[in-house]
Amino acid sequence: MASKPHPPLVKKHSQTDLVSRLKTRKVLGVGGEDDDGEVHRSKISQMLGNEIKFSVREPIGLRLWILISAVLFTATALMALAFPNQLYEIIFELTTTRISIRLYGGALLSISLILWNGLYTAEKVIIQWTLLTEACYFGVQFLVTSVSLLEMGVLSNGAALLLLSEVFFLLVTLSYYHHLGRRPKKI
């Protein structure tokens, strides 16, 4: 039996075939906007939530702000761990036990590690959580310091400066957090 020779295989160049590419992307569900307004270039980035375009929309000064915060948190933590009496006496002009100030220093050191991690990441969610952690810290510290000063009935210059700096840091951190949470305007 003689078999018929098969016609030569013709290779279809689907990568250059625009209609075929559009159909494939439609079937995969990529190329269109999702609920968050993100346009994913591949199914993998859609599934993993890869936000490559975030670096373009990063607020001006955000990395510098996180760096300044991380340095201040680390310096204050190390000062509280090494010189607990001096740190408390400078601000409140009172003496206290060393253990409470050292515990405070340990907590600050933990927050500073979060801030250092936020400085070197490109993930929007991690940066938002870093800023939220910092904002919560400053909000709680402002409330605790205010109540403590009201109970003591004493307001030293160091304590007033501490309260003002807490409010300043809280407002700047919340403004960066708010800016990151907004959706970018479409052009």
C-alpha positions in Angstrom: 0.0 0.0 0.0 1.3 3.2 -1.0 0.7 6.0 1.4 0.2 9.4 0.2 2.9 11.8 1.0 1.8 14.4 3.6 2.0 17.9 2.6 4.9 19.8 4.1 4.1 21.2 7.6 3.5 24.9 7.5 4.5 26.6 10.7 2.0 29.1 11.9 3.6 32.1 13.4 1.0 32.8 16.1 3.3 35.3 17.9 3.0 37.6 14.9 -0.7 36.8 14.3 -2.4 39.7 16.1 -5.9 38.1 16.1 -4.6 34.9 17.5 -2.6 36.7 20.3 -5.7 38.8 21.2 -7.8 35.7 21.4 -5.3 33.9 23.6 -5.0 36.8 25.9 -8.8 37.0 26.2 -9.0 33.3 27.0 -6.3 33.7 29.7 -7.9 36.8 31.1 -4.9 39.0 30.9 -4.5 42.4 29.3 -7.7 43.9 30.7 -8.2 45.8 33.9 -9.0 44.0 37.1 -11.1 45.3 40.0 -8.2 47.4 41.3 -7.6 49.1 37.9 -4.3 47.1 37.4 -3.5 45.9 33.9 -1.6 42.6 34.1 0.7 41.7 31.3 0.7 37.9 32.2 -1.3 35.4 34.1 1.5 34.9 36.5 1.7 38.6 37.5 -2.1 38.5 37.8 -2.0 35.5 40.1 0.9 36.7 42.2 -0.1 40.3 42.4 3.2 41.5 41.0 3.1 45.3 41.1 6.0 46.3 38.8 4.5 49.7 38.0 4.4 50.7 41.7 8.0 52.1 41.6 6.8 54.8 39.1 4.0 55.9 41.5 6.1 56.0 44.6 5.5 59.3 46.5 8.4 61.8 46.5 10.5 61.5 49.6 8.9 58.2 50.8 12.2 56.3 50.9 14.0 59.2 52.6 11.2 59.4 55.2 11.4 55.7 56.0 15.2 56.0 56.2 14.9 58.9 58.7 12.3 57.0 60.7 14.4 53.8 60.8 17.5 55.8 61.9 15.6 57.7 64.6 13.9 54.5 65.9 17.2 52.6 66.0 19.1 55.5 67.7 16.4 56.0 70.3 16.2 52.2 70.9 19.9 51.9 71.4 20.0 54.9 73.7 17.1 53.4 75.8 18.9 50.1 76.0 22.3 51.5 76.9 21.4 54.6 78.9 17.8 54.1 80.3 18.0 56.7 83.1 19.4 59.5 81.0 16.7 59.1 78.3 13.8 59.4 80.7 15.4 62.2 82.7 16.1 64.3 79.6 12.4 64.2 78.5 10.4 64.1 81.8 13.0 65.5 84.2 12.1 62.6 86.6 13.7 59.3 87.5 12.3 55.8 86.9 13.3 52.2 86.9 15.7 51.0 84.2 13.7 47.9 83.3 10.7 49.8 81.9 12.9 52.0 79.7 14.9 49.0 78.5 11.6 47.2 77.6 10.6 50.4 75.7 14.0 50.3 73.9 13.4 46.7 72.9 10.0 47.5 71.5 11.5 50.4 69.5 14.3 48.2 68.2 11.6 45.8 66.9 9.8 48.6 65.2 13.0 49.8 63.7 13.6 46.4 62.2 10.3 46.6 60.5 11.2 50.1 59.2 14.6 48.9 57.8 12.7 46.1 56.0 10.2 48.6 54.6 13.1 50.7 53.2 14.4 47.9 51.0 11.2 46.4 49.7 9.3 47.3 46.5 6.0 45.8 47.5 3.3 48.3 48.0 1.5 46.3 50.7 4.6 45.9 52.8 5.4 49.6 52.7 1.8 50.4 53.6 2.0 48.1 56.6 5.3 49.6 57.6 3.8 53.1 57.6 0.7 51.9 59.4 2.9 50.4 62.1 4.8 53.6 62.5 1.6 55.7 62.6 0.0 53.4 65.2 3.2 53.7 67.3 3.1 57.5 67.2 -0.6 57.7 67.9 -0.3 55.4 71.0 2.8 57.2 72.2 1.1 60.6 71.9 -1.9 59.4 73.9 0.3 57.7 76.6 2.6 60.7 76.9 -0.3 63.1 77.1 -2.1 61.1 79.8 1.1 60.6 81.8 1.8 64.3 81.7 -1.7 65.2 82.8 -1.5 62.8 85.7 1.9 64.2 86.8 0.8 67.8 86.3 4.2 68.8 84.9 5.0 69.8 81.4 8.8 70.2 80.8 10.3 71.6 77.6 11.5 68.2 76.6 8.1 66.7 77.0 6.5 69.5 75.0 9.0 69.0 72.3 8.3 65.2 72.4 4.6 65.8 72.0 5.1 68.1 69.1 7.5 65.8 67.3 5.0 62.8 67.8 2.2 64.8 66.2 4.5 65.9 63.3 5.7 62.3 62.7 2.2 61.0 62.9 0.9 63.5 60.3 3.7 62.9 57.8 3.4 59.2 58.2 -0.4 59.2 57.7 0.0 61.5 54.7 2.4 59.0 53.0 0.0 56.1 54.0 -2.9 57.9 52.5 -1.0 58.7 49.3 -0.1 55.1 48.8 -3.7 53.9 49.3 -5.1 56.1 46.6 -5.6 54.8 43.1 -3.6 56.7 40.5 -5.5 59.0 38.1 -5.8 57.5 34.6 -4.4 59.7 31.9 
